Amino acid sequence: MSIKGSAGELFLGKQEATIITFWGNKIKIPYDNLKRIDYSYFKFGDGGYIDFVDLSNRLRRFEFAKKANEPVSRAITFMQENNPELDFVEHNPNDLKFYQKSWFILLMLFFCCLPLGLFLMWYYKKNTKSVRIYLTVFFTIMWGLGIYIQYQNVVTAKSEFQQSYENIMQSVYGEGNNVVESVSDTTVYPDTIPDTGVDSGDVLEYNVGDVFESNEIKIMFIDSGDYSTDNEFLQPASGNKYIYAEFSVYNIGESDYSVGSVSFDCYADDTLCSQSILTVDDAMSSIATVSPDRNIKGKIYYEVPKDSNKIEIEFETDFLSQDKVYFIVK
C-alpha cells in the first residue's frame, strides 16, 4: 500500500513503513520501535500529516495534500489492524489557535515578523524538519538582503542630500569661496600627526591637539579660537561672536568617504549654533568626497553667544548607531 505525499511517498507494510523522500532517500520505520502515531487530515490552510514518533521521541513526518485524505484514512485503519498495541492520536485542525495555523505563520514569514514566524514554524513543527531548515535559510538570507538594500538606500539618500546641499551653497555664495584643496602644501598625513596618547575607543571628548581615530577616518583637532571680520555686512548679531575650529580629516579606510563642514555641529551651552558663511580662503568645504589615503583640512566658522560657558563641536562617527564624539572649544 502506497500514498503519494507533498514531498515524498509512503509505503506501508504489516511490519514497517517506508518513506521515500523528495531527494530519493529511503527511511524505514519499524512499527515495534514506535511509541505512537499522530496524524491530521488536510484542511484548507493546514496540510495533512502523519507523524511517526519512536520510543526516543524522534519524529518522522509524512505530509500530504487534500486528495490523499481518503488513502490516509485507509492507511490508518490498516496500521491499527496490524498494530493494535500502538497508540494512534488524531489532531483536528479546527482545534488549533489562529497563531498555530499555517496561514498565520506564512503571513508572519512573508509580510510581518520573520523572527516570530520562524519561531512558530519550529515550535509547532510545521512541515518536515528538512523543509523547515530550507525555509529558515531562505527567509534569513532574504531578510538580510532586504536590510542591506535599505541600508544602501539610506546611504545613497544621505550622499545625494549632501551633494545637493553643496550645490546650493556653491550657487548662492560662489563656487570656490569655501573650497580647500585636499592635497596641497597644507596636507596633514597620518605619519605627521603627533601621538597624544589618547585612546579613541574610550574617549568621547577631545581638546586641541588631540586625535580621534576610527576604522574609516582620523580627525586631528588642530586649533580653535575667536574670529572677527572687518566686513560690516558680515558682522555677528548683537551679543554674539564668531569662533572657528580647525580640523584635518584623513581617510584611512578602503573606500571613498564623504565629509565636510556640514558633518560638524556646534553647541553653545547645549544649544545648536549655526555655521557662518564667511568668504575666507581657509574654510573647509561644505562637503567633499575624500579618496582613501587623502585628507581634507580647513576651518569651520560658527556664530555663538559671547557669554557661552561651554562650546563643543559634535561629529557623528557612525550613521547607523549614531555614535558621536565631541571636540571642546571652551
Phi, psi and chi 1 to 4 in degrees:
 res  aa     phi    psi   chi1   chi2   chi3   chi4
   1 MET       -  130.4 -176.4  177.4 -173.2      -
   2 SER  -135.3  152.2   65.5      -      -      -
   3 ILE  -136.2  130.4  -56.6  171.5      -      -
   4 LYS   -86.7  127.2  -71.9 -171.2  175.8 -178.6
   5 GLY  -106.6 -167.6      -      -      -      -
   6 SER   -70.1  -34.7  -56.8      -      -      -
   7 ALA  -142.8   38.7      -      -      -      -
   8 GLY   166.8 -170.3      -      -      -      -
   9 GLU  -139.4  141.0 -169.0  167.1   -3.1      -
  10 LEU  -111.0  127.7  174.3   64.8      -      -
  11 PHE  -113.8  128.7  -66.4   86.5      -      -
  12 LEU  -112.8  131.9  -64.1  175.9      -      -
  13 GLY  -123.4 -179.2      -      -      -      -
  14 LYS   -75.7  -28.3  -67.9 -176.9  178.7 -178.6
  15 GLN  -104.0  -24.2  -57.3  -62.0  -37.7      -
  16 GLU  -157.1  161.9   66.6  177.9   12.6      -
  17 ALA  -114.3  152.6      -      -      -      -
  18 THR  -132.6  129.9  -57.5      -      -      -
  19 ILE  -107.8  124.7  -62.3  176.3      -      -
  20 ILE  -100.1  112.9  -53.5  -63.0      -      -
  21 THR   -75.9  172.9   67.6      -      -      -
  22 PHE   -58.8  -32.8  176.2   80.6      -      -
  23 TRP   -86.9    1.9  -53.4  106.0      -      -
  24 GLY    90.8    4.6      -      -      -      -
  25 ASN   -74.0  141.8  -62.7  -34.6      -      -
  26 LYS  -106.7  122.1 -176.4 -178.4  -67.2 -173.4
  27 ILE  -116.2  113.8  -57.3  173.5      -      -
  28 LYS   -92.4  135.6  -68.2 -175.3  177.1  -65.0
  29 ILE  -129.4   96.2  -53.1  172.3      -      -
  30 PRO   -68.6  134.9  -16.5   30.0      -      -
  31 TYR   -65.4  -34.0  -63.2  131.6      -      -
  32 ASP   -72.4   -5.1   57.1    5.5      -      -
  33 ASN  -102.3    8.9 -167.0   38.5      -      -
  34 LEU  -101.9  145.3  -65.3  179.5      -      -
  35 LYS   -87.3  -42.5  177.1 -173.3  -65.4 -173.7
  36 ARG  -165.0  171.8   70.1  177.7 -171.3  -84.4
  37 ILE  -127.0  118.5  -66.1  177.5      -      -
  38 ASP   -98.9  143.1  -62.6  -24.5      -      -
  39 TYR  -151.4  156.4   63.8   96.2      -      -
  40 SER  -148.4  134.4  176.4      -      -      -
  41 TYR   -79.3  153.4  -66.2  108.4      -      -
  42 PHE   -65.4  136.3  177.7   92.9      -      -
  43 LYS  -141.3  146.4 -174.9  178.0  178.8 -179.6
  44 PHE   -51.8  124.3 -179.4   76.3      -      -
  45 GLY    99.7  -17.5      -      -      -      -
  46 ASP  -143.2  123.6  -78.4  -77.3      -      -
  47 GLY   -72.1  156.6      -      -      -      -
  48 GLY   -83.3  154.7      -      -      -      -
  49 TYR  -156.1  158.2   63.8   85.3      -      -
  50 ILE  -126.3  121.8  -59.8  175.7      -      -
  51 ASP  -105.5  119.3  -76.3  -18.9      -      -
  52 PHE   -94.3  109.4  -61.8   90.7      -      -
  53 VAL  -104.3  116.6 -176.1      -      -      -
  54 ASP   -85.0 -177.5   63.8   19.2      -      -
  55 LEU   -66.3  -21.3  -63.1  175.0      -      -
  56 SER   -96.5   14.4   60.7      -      -      -
  57 ASN    67.0   17.7  -72.9  -39.2      -      -
  58 ARG   -77.7  138.0 -174.1  179.4 -178.8 -176.5
  59 LEU  -113.1  132.7 -177.2  148.9      -      -
  60 ARG  -117.2  123.4  -62.4  -72.4 -170.9 -179.7
  61 ARG  -110.8  138.7  171.0  165.9  -70.4 -169.3
  62 PHE  -120.2  123.8  172.2   74.5      -      -
  63 GLU  -108.1  149.7  -66.1 -173.4  -36.5      -
  64 PHE  -147.8  162.3   55.9   88.5      -      -
  65 ALA   -96.7 -176.0      -      -      -      -
  66 LYS   -60.2  -40.2 -178.4  178.4 -179.7 -179.6
  67 LYS   -67.3  -12.9   63.4 -179.1 -179.7 -179.5
  68 ALA   -94.4    1.1      -      -      -      -
  69 ASN   -57.6  -46.8  -84.9   -9.0      -      -
  70 GLU   -67.2  -47.0 -174.3  176.4  -16.4      -
  71 PRO   -59.9  -35.1  -25.4   34.5      -      -
  72 VAL   -66.4  -38.7  166.6      -      -      -
  73 SER   -60.9  -43.0  177.5      -      -      -
  74 ARG   -66.0  -36.3  -64.6 -162.9  -59.6  -91.7
  75 ALA   -66.2  -39.8      -      -      -      -
  76 ILE   -62.6  -44.2  -64.6  -63.5      -      -
  77 THR   -61.3  -41.9  -58.9      -      -      -
  78 PHE   -61.3  -46.1  173.8   79.6      -      -
  79 MET   -69.1  -35.8  -71.5 -173.1  -70.4      -
  80 GLN   -64.4  -40.1  -73.4  174.9  -30.4      -
  81 GLU   -66.8  -35.2  -69.6  174.7   -8.9      -
  82 ASN   -91.1  -11.8  -71.5  -81.8      -      -
  83 ASN  -139.1   68.8  -58.5  -85.2      -      -
  84 PRO   -65.3  -22.8   22.6  -32.8      -      -
  85 GLU   -81.3   -8.9   73.5  -72.4   -8.4      -
  86 LEU   -87.9  137.8 -168.4   59.4      -      -
  87 ASP   -81.4  134.3  -70.4  -26.8      -      -
  88 PHE  -120.1  123.1  -69.8   79.7      -      -
  89 VAL  -120.9  118.6 -179.4      -      -      -
  90 GLU   -93.9  135.3  179.3  179.8   -2.9      -
  91 HIS  -111.5  126.7  -62.8  -88.8      -      -
  92 ASN   -93.6  122.2 -169.3  -23.1      -      -
  93 PRO   -57.8  -24.5  -23.1   33.2      -      -
  94 ASN   -67.8  -18.8  -66.7  -32.3      -      -
  95 ASP   -84.8   -8.1  -63.5  -25.5      -      -
  96 LEU   -75.2  142.9  -63.0  176.1      -      -
  97 LYS   -69.0  160.5  -55.1  -67.4 -175.2 -178.9
  98 PHE   -61.2  -34.5   74.4   92.0      -      -
  99 TYR   -77.8   -6.9   52.1   81.8      -      -
 100 GLN   -92.7  -10.3  -63.2  175.2  -66.7      -
 101 LYS   -80.6  149.4  -66.5 -177.8  178.4  -67.5
 102 SER   -63.0  -37.1  -64.2      -      -      -
 103 TRP   -63.7  -37.4   65.7  -96.4      -      -
 104 PHE   -69.7  -41.4  179.3   81.6      -      -
 105 ILE   -64.7  -41.0  -65.2  175.8      -      -
 106 LEU   -64.2  -37.6  -71.1  174.6      -      -
 107 LEU   -61.1  -42.2 -178.5   65.9      -      -
 108 MET   -63.8  -42.3  -65.8  -64.8  101.6      -
 109 LEU   -65.8  -42.4  -70.6  173.7      -      -
 110 PHE   -87.0  -37.2  -82.3   99.0      -      -
 111 PHE  -124.2  -29.4  -58.1  107.3      -      -
 112 CYS  -110.7  -77.4  -61.9      -      -      -
 113 CYS  -134.3   98.7 -178.5      -      -      -
 114 LEU   -59.0  -49.0  176.1   65.2      -      -
 115 PRO   -56.9  -41.6  -25.8   35.8      -      -
 116 LEU   -65.5  -42.1  177.1   59.8      -      -
 117 GLY   -61.6  -42.7      -      -      -      -
 118 LEU   -65.1  -40.6  -68.9  176.5      -      -
 119 PHE   -61.6  -47.9  169.6   77.5      -      -
 120 LEU   -64.5  -38.6  -66.5  174.0      -      -
 121 MET   -62.0  -41.7  179.9  179.5   68.7      -
 122 TRP   -78.9  -39.1  -78.6   92.0      -      -
 123 TYR   -65.6  -40.2 -173.8   80.6      -      -
 124 TYR   -97.6    9.0  -67.0  111.2      -      -
 125 LYS    53.1   50.4  -63.6 -178.9  173.1   62.1
 126 LYS   -75.5  135.3  -63.9  -64.5 -178.1  178.9
 127 ASN    66.2  178.2  -55.9  -55.4      -      -
 128 THR   -76.9  165.0   61.6      -      -      -
 129 LYS   -62.2  -40.9 -175.0  176.5 -179.0  179.1
 130 SER   -64.6  -39.2   59.3      -      -      -
 131 VAL   -65.1  -40.4  171.8      -      -      -
 132 ARG   -62.3  -39.1  -67.8 -161.0  -61.0  -89.6
 133 ILE   -64.1  -46.3  -67.6  174.1      -      -
 134 TYR   -61.3  -44.3  -63.9  143.3      -      -
 135 LEU   -64.5  -40.0  -70.9  176.4      -      -
 136 THR   -62.5  -46.4  -59.9      -      -      -
 137 VAL   -63.2  -44.9  172.4      -      -      -
 138 PHE   -61.6  -51.8  172.0   77.4      -      -
 139 PHE   -69.4  -32.6  -78.9  108.5      -      -
 140 THR   -65.0  -43.4  -59.3      -      -      -
 141 ILE   -63.3  -45.5  -68.1  174.8      -      -
 142 MET   -64.0  -39.2  -65.1  -57.6  -65.8      -
 143 TRP   -65.0  -45.8 -167.9   41.1      -      -
 144 GLY   -63.1  -38.6      -      -      -      -
 145 LEU   -64.2  -39.4 -176.9   60.4      -      -
 146 GLY   -63.5  -41.6      -      -      -      -
 147 ILE   -64.0  -41.3  -67.4  175.8      -      -
 148 TYR   -64.0  -41.7  175.5   76.6      -      -
 149 ILE   -64.4  -41.5  -68.7  174.4      -      -
 150 GLN   -63.4  -40.1  -69.8  -62.1  -38.8      -
 151 TYR   -62.4  -43.7  168.7   74.3      -      -
 152 GLN   -63.2  -37.7  -70.1  -62.4  -40.0      -
 153 ASN   -63.5  -40.7  -70.1  -22.0      -      -
 154 VAL   -64.9  -44.4  170.2      -      -      -
 155 VAL   -62.5  -42.3  171.1      -      -      -
 156 THR   -64.5  -43.0  -59.6      -      -      -
 157 ALA   -62.8  -40.6      -      -      -      -
 158 LYS   -64.1  -43.0 -178.1 -178.2  178.9 -177.5
 159 SER   -63.6  -41.8  176.9      -      -      -
 160 GLU   -65.5  -38.2  -69.2  175.7  -10.0      -
 161 PHE   -63.6  -45.2  170.2   78.1      -      -
 162 GLN   -63.1  -39.5  -69.3  175.8  -24.9      -
 163 GLN   -66.8  -40.7 -174.3   61.5   47.3      -
 164 SER   -63.3  -40.0  -61.7      -      -      -
 165 TYR   -62.5  -43.6  179.5   86.9      -      -
 166 GLU   -62.8  -42.1 -179.3 -178.1   14.8      -
 167 ASN   -62.6  -40.4  -67.6  -21.8      -      -
 168 ILE   -64.9  -44.4  -67.3  172.2      -      -
 169 MET   -63.3  -39.2  -61.7  -63.1  -70.4      -
 170 GLN   -69.1  -36.6  -70.2  177.9  -11.8      -
 171 SER   -71.6  -30.3   63.4      -      -      -
 172 VAL   -82.1  -44.6  172.1      -      -      -
 173 TYR  -105.6   -1.6  -66.1   99.8      -      -
 174 GLY    96.1  126.4      -      -      -      -
 175 GLU   -65.3  130.6 -175.3  174.9    2.5      -
 176 GLY   103.4  -14.0      -      -      -      -
 177 ASN   -65.8  -38.1  -75.0  -18.4      -      -
 178 ASN  -111.9   15.0  -64.8  -36.0      -      -
 179 VAL   -94.4  133.8  176.7      -      -      -
 180 VAL  -119.9  129.2  176.8      -      -      -
 181 GLU   -64.4  133.3  -67.3  -66.9  -22.0      -
 182 SER   -78.4  -23.6   62.0      -      -      -
 183 VAL  -120.2  105.9 -177.8      -      -      -
 184 SER  -156.0 -169.6   65.8      -      -      -
 185 ASP   -72.5   -8.4   55.4   -5.4      -      -
 186 THR  -100.7    6.7   59.2      -      -      -
 187 THR   -60.4  135.3  -60.2      -      -      -
 188 VAL  -108.6  116.2  178.0      -      -      -
 189 TYR   -94.9  155.9  -66.1   95.3      -      -
 190 PRO   -61.4  -29.8   14.9  -25.3      -      -
 191 ASP   -68.8  -21.1  -67.2  -20.8      -      -
 192 THR   -96.2   -3.7   65.9      -      -      -
 193 ILE   -79.7  126.8  -65.1  177.0      -      -
 194 PRO   -66.3  147.0   24.6  -34.3      -      -
 195 ASP   -84.4  113.3 -176.6    5.7      -      -
 196 THR   -95.3   -7.9   61.4      -      -      -
 197 GLY    81.3    7.6      -      -      -      -
 198 VAL   -83.2  129.3  176.5      -      -      -
 199 ASP   -91.4  106.7 -175.0   -6.5      -      -
 200 SER   -62.1  -26.1  -60.8      -      -      -
 201 GLY   -71.3  -22.1      -      -      -      -
 202 ASP  -110.4  -13.7  -60.3  -32.3      -      -
 203 VAL  -106.8  136.1  179.1      -      -      -
 204 LEU  -108.4  -20.3  -65.7  178.5      -      -
 205 GLU  -115.0  137.2  -65.9 -174.4   -9.4      -
 206 TYR  -131.4  141.7  -61.7   85.3      -      -
 207 ASN  -106.9  172.5  -63.2  -58.0      -      -
 208 VAL   -55.5  130.9  171.2      -      -      -
 209 GLY    97.6  -15.9      -      -      -      -
 210 ASP   -80.4  161.9  -70.2  -17.8      -      -
 211 VAL  -129.8  127.7  177.9      -      -      -
 212 PHE   -98.9  137.0  163.6   78.0      -      -
 213 GLU  -137.8  133.1 -176.8  174.2  -14.1      -
 214 SER  -123.6 -169.3   69.4      -      -      -
 215 ASN   -72.3  -16.3  -66.5  -30.3      -      -
 216 GLU  -111.1  -36.7  -63.4  177.6  -46.4      -
 217 ILE  -138.5  161.5   58.3  170.1      -      -
 218 LYS  -129.6  122.5  179.5  179.5  -72.6 -172.2
 219 ILE  -113.3  122.5  -57.1  176.1      -      -
 220 MET  -104.3  124.9 -179.4  176.6 -178.9      -
 221 PHE   -87.0   97.6 -171.4   12.5      -      -
 222 ILE   -79.6  -47.7  -60.1  173.5      -      -
 223 ASP  -163.5  163.9 -166.5   14.4      -      -
 224 SER  -157.6  159.4   68.0      -      -      -
 225 GLY   169.4 -174.2      -      -      -      -
 226 ASP   -84.0  157.9  -66.2  -15.8      -      -
 227 TYR  -140.1  141.3  175.5   80.3      -      -
 228 SER  -133.8  155.8   60.7      -      -      -
 229 THR  -134.0  148.9  176.8      -      -      -
 230 ASP   -86.2   -9.2  -64.6  -28.7      -      -
 231 ASN   -71.2  114.9 -169.5  -33.4      -      -
 232 GLU   -67.8  -18.7   60.5  178.4  -36.9      -
 233 PHE   -88.3   -6.1  -60.9  104.4      -      -
 234 LEU  -119.0   25.4  -65.4  176.6      -      -
 235 GLN   -76.3  146.1  -64.3  -58.1  -47.0      -
 236 PRO   -68.3  163.4   26.1  -34.6      -      -
 237 ALA   -64.8  159.7      -      -      -      -
 238 SER   -57.5  131.8  177.5      -      -      -
 239 GLY    86.5   -2.0      -      -      -      -
 240 ASN  -111.8  170.6  -70.5   -8.0      -      -
 241 LYS  -148.6  164.6   66.4  176.7 -179.7  178.6
 242 TYR   -95.1  142.3  -69.9  133.5      -      -
 243 ILE  -128.9  165.5   65.4  164.9      -      -
 244 TYR  -136.7  155.7   71.9   89.5      -      -
 245 ALA  -136.1  130.4      -      -      -      -
 246 GLU  -107.4  130.6 -174.5  175.7    6.0      -
 247 PHE  -131.4  154.5  -63.5   96.8      -      -
 248 SER  -124.2  121.4  176.5      -      -      -
 249 VAL  -112.1  116.2 -176.5      -      -      -
 250 TYR  -110.6  129.3 -162.2   93.9      -      -
 251 ASN   -83.5  107.2 -176.3   -2.8      -      -
 252 ILE  -104.0    7.0   60.0  175.3      -      -
 253 GLY   -84.1 -169.1      -      -      -      -
 254 GLU  -105.9   -1.4  -62.0  179.4   -6.8      -
 255 SER  -135.3  167.8   58.6      -      -      -
 256 ASP   -59.6  149.9  -69.2  -10.1      -      -
 257 TYR  -132.7  126.2 -168.9   89.1      -      -
 258 SER   -91.5  124.0  -65.3      -      -      -
 259 VAL  -156.8  156.8   67.0      -      -      -
 260 GLY   177.5 -168.3      -      -      -      -
 261 SER   -63.3  -28.7   63.0      -      -      -
 262 VAL   -69.6  -12.3  -64.1      -      -      -
 263 SER   -78.3  -12.2  -54.0      -      -      -
 264 PHE  -111.5  131.7  -63.2   82.1      -      -
 265 ASP  -115.8  137.8  -67.8  -39.3      -      -
 266 CYS  -105.2  136.1  178.5      -      -      -
 267 TYR  -125.4  127.7  -71.5   85.5      -      -
 268 ALA  -111.1  115.9      -      -      -      -
 269 ASP    51.3   44.6  -65.5  -28.2      -      -
 270 ASP    68.3   15.7  -61.6  -36.6      -      -
 271 THR  -111.4  129.6  -60.0      -      -      -
 272 LEU   -64.6  132.3 -179.1   64.5      -      -
 273 CYS  -113.8  149.2  -60.4      -      -      -
 274 SER   -83.9  151.3   61.0      -      -      -
 275 GLN   -74.8  147.9  -75.7 -168.2   28.4      -
 276 SER   -99.9  129.2  -62.2      -      -      -
 277 ILE   -89.2   94.1  -51.6  -58.1      -      -
 278 LEU  -111.4  138.3  -60.7  171.0      -      -
 279 THR   -83.9   75.9   54.7      -      -      -
 280 VAL  -120.9  147.9  -71.1      -      -      -
 281 ASP   -74.3  -23.2  -66.0  -26.6      -      -
 282 ASP   -98.7   13.5   57.6   -2.5      -      -
 283 ALA   -74.9  144.5      -      -      -      -
 284 MET   -72.6  143.2 -179.9  179.3  -71.0      -
 285 SER   -65.2  152.3   61.3      -      -      -
 286 SER   -58.4  -46.4  -59.6      -      -      -
 287 ILE  -156.1  142.4 -170.8   70.2      -      -
 288 ALA  -151.0  152.8      -      -      -      -
 289 THR   -97.7  113.0  -60.3      -      -      -
 290 VAL   -99.3  125.4 -177.9      -      -      -
 291 SER   -73.8  160.7  -57.1      -      -      -
 292 PRO   -56.5  141.4  -26.2   35.1      -      -
 293 ASP    66.8   22.1  -64.2  -33.8      -      -
 294 ARG  -128.4  165.9  -65.1 -172.2  179.7  -87.7
 295 ASN  -137.3  166.4   85.3  -39.9      -      -
 296 ILE  -126.0  138.5 -178.8  173.3      -      -
 297 LYS  -139.4  141.8  177.0  177.5  178.2  -69.3
 298 GLY   168.0  176.8      -      -      -      -
 299 LYS  -100.9  146.7  -65.3  179.5  179.3  178.8
 300 ILE  -117.0  131.5  -51.2  173.7      -      -
 301 TYR  -109.5  137.6  -64.2   84.7      -      -
 302 TYR  -132.5  154.9  -59.9   95.1      -      -
 303 GLU  -107.3  120.8 -176.6  175.5  -15.9      -
 304 VAL  -131.8  158.8  -58.2      -      -      -
 305 PRO   -64.4  142.4  -23.7   34.8      -      -
 306 LYS   -64.1  -32.0  -69.4 -178.8  179.0  179.1
 307 ASP   -92.9   19.1   58.3   -4.2      -      -
 308 SER   -63.4  135.4  -60.2      -      -      -
 309 ASN   -90.4  -29.0  -66.3  -44.0      -      -
 310 LYS  -137.8  127.1 -179.4  179.1   68.3  172.7
 311 ILE  -129.3  124.0  -58.4  174.4      -      -
 312 GLU  -140.0  153.4   58.0 -173.5    9.0      -
 313 ILE  -115.3  128.8  -64.0  175.8      -      -
 314 GLU  -102.6  136.9  177.8 -176.6  -79.2      -
 315 PHE  -131.8  127.1 -178.7   84.3      -      -
 316 GLU   -84.3  116.8 -173.4  173.0   82.6      -
 317 THR   -86.5  -21.3   60.3      -      -      -
 318 ASP  -142.4  119.8 -170.1  -67.2      -      -
 319 PHE   -66.1  -37.8  177.7   73.2      -      -
 320 LEU   -77.0  -48.2  -68.2 -180.0      -      -
 321 SER   -82.3  -14.2   65.4      -      -      -
 322 GLN    60.5   30.4  -64.1 -175.7  -24.6      -
 323 ASP   -68.0  145.2  -68.4  -22.4      -      -
 324 LYS  -137.6  154.6  -61.1  175.2  177.2   64.3
 325 VAL  -124.9  161.6  -66.4      -      -      -
 326 TYR  -130.4  132.1  -56.0   90.0      -      -
 327 PHE  -105.8  119.2  -60.0   92.5      -      -
 328 ILE   -86.2  118.8  -53.1  -57.4      -      -
 329 VAL   -91.1  -38.3  176.8      -      -      -
 330 LYS  -149.1      - -180.0 -179.1  178.8 -179.8
